[in-house]
Amino acid sequence: MSIAKVGSVELYYEEHGTGDPLLLIMGLAADSQAWMFQIPDFAKQFRVIAFDNRGVGRSSKPAGPYSIHEMADEAAALLDVLEIQKAHVVGVSMGGMIAQELVLRHPERVRALVLACTYSEPNADIERTRTFTVEQFGGSVDASGGIHVDLKALNPMMFLQQLLPNVFNQSFIEQELPKLMQVFSGALQYGFGMEAILGQVGAVMTHKATDRLHRIASPTLVITGDADRLVPPASSDVLAREIPGAKLVKIPGGSHGFNFETPEIFNREVLEFLKGAAA
């Protein structure tokens, strides 16, 4: 088990394979184990670093609020600990937001960038989804975006039951539930603190980078499923339009969790892009 002391938090991380460094940044409420269908393929060509963001898995779970920019600084500090000057970076969902801030705040650290099923800032649809979900838990969202919910009445399984239908296609949920639970098994095994998860929720809802995307100079792949119900595919259109030279790929029928549902497609697209970016 590898733990890096990064500022005020400890980050759990794993390394696999050899070659150019490739940093994987996972999304909300999931830990590094959720990369299980990427790491074997990626590690054949890269030195893969996967870690648990603050708030999940074996990393520290401080009380909120959290911010995307502090999580990006923690990712950069992890590279410092590993003595990596520059890495390819792949981020999914919240991890894609962290990746945006990483390249914007530390542009010299990112060789090539992959932004999967993510957004540069929440739009009205995302705001409505957040409010509806919080209300399902008996909570509310105030005028400034603050979330108010009774944490004692909210347990991890309730949260996952609300989250899963928005992340995966229904057919996948019905046919692959045991496999699906592997996505969150690590996070559940090592403690699923709802206060920390809501800290992550607050971070994604306050992420705003659209007006800075034009500063990204790293080769960038924007990839999403065209059936994503959690983050509208149009969010990827914005990223691809605002990031100079970005390549946009939309996977037909792909859900928000398409890297897990169809890893062969996700892995192929990412590896082909990184191969071209490294040429």
C-alpha positions, 0 to 999 in steps of 0.5 A: 500500500502506497500513501503520499502525504500531500499538504494536509491530506494523505492520498492512496495511490498505485503504480502499474507498468513502465513507460511514459507516466499516465495519471488516472483521475477518477470521478465522484464517489469512486476510488482507484479500483474503478479503473480496473478495466483500464489499468491492465491495457494501459499498463502495457504501454505506460507507467500508470498512476491511479489514486484515490481522490480526497474523500474516498477509498484509502485517502483522507476524508476531511470535512468539506467544503472541497474545491476542484482546484485544491484537488488538482493541486493535490494531483500535481503534488502527487506527481512531485512525490513520485518525481514525475515532471510531466505526465499524460492525464486521463480524467473521467467525470469529476476527474475530468474537472480535476484534470482541467484545473491541473492543466490550467494551473500547472500546464507544464505538468500535462503532456496530453489530456483526455477529458471523459464524460465531464463538463467545464461548468454545470448548466441548468440541466445539471443544476436541476438534476442535483436539486432533484437528487438532493430532494430525494434524500429529504434535503434542499439546495439553498440560493447559493448552491449549498446542500442541506441534508440530514447525514444521519438519515443518508446511507451509502446504499441509498446514495448509490441507488439514486446514482446508478441509474444516471451513470449506467444503462439500465440493461447493464445494471440488470445484467451486470450488477455483481460487476457493477458493484466492483466499481464502488466496492473499494470505496465502500470497503474503506469507508464511505463517508457521506460528508466527504462525498457531499464535499465532492458534490459541492466541488463539482457544482462550483467548478467553472473553467469555460472562460479559461479553456482557451489557454489549454495547449496540451493535445486534448481528447474529449470523449463521451457517450451520446446517451449520458444521462448524468452529464449531458453530451453537449457539455463535451461539445463545449469543451471541444469547441473551447479547447484549441485543437481538441478532438471530440469522440462520442460513443453511440449508446454510451452511458456516463459509465461507458469506460466501465460498460464498454472498456474495449471502446474507451481503452482503444480510443484513449490509447490511439489518441495517446499514441498519436500525441506522443509521436 
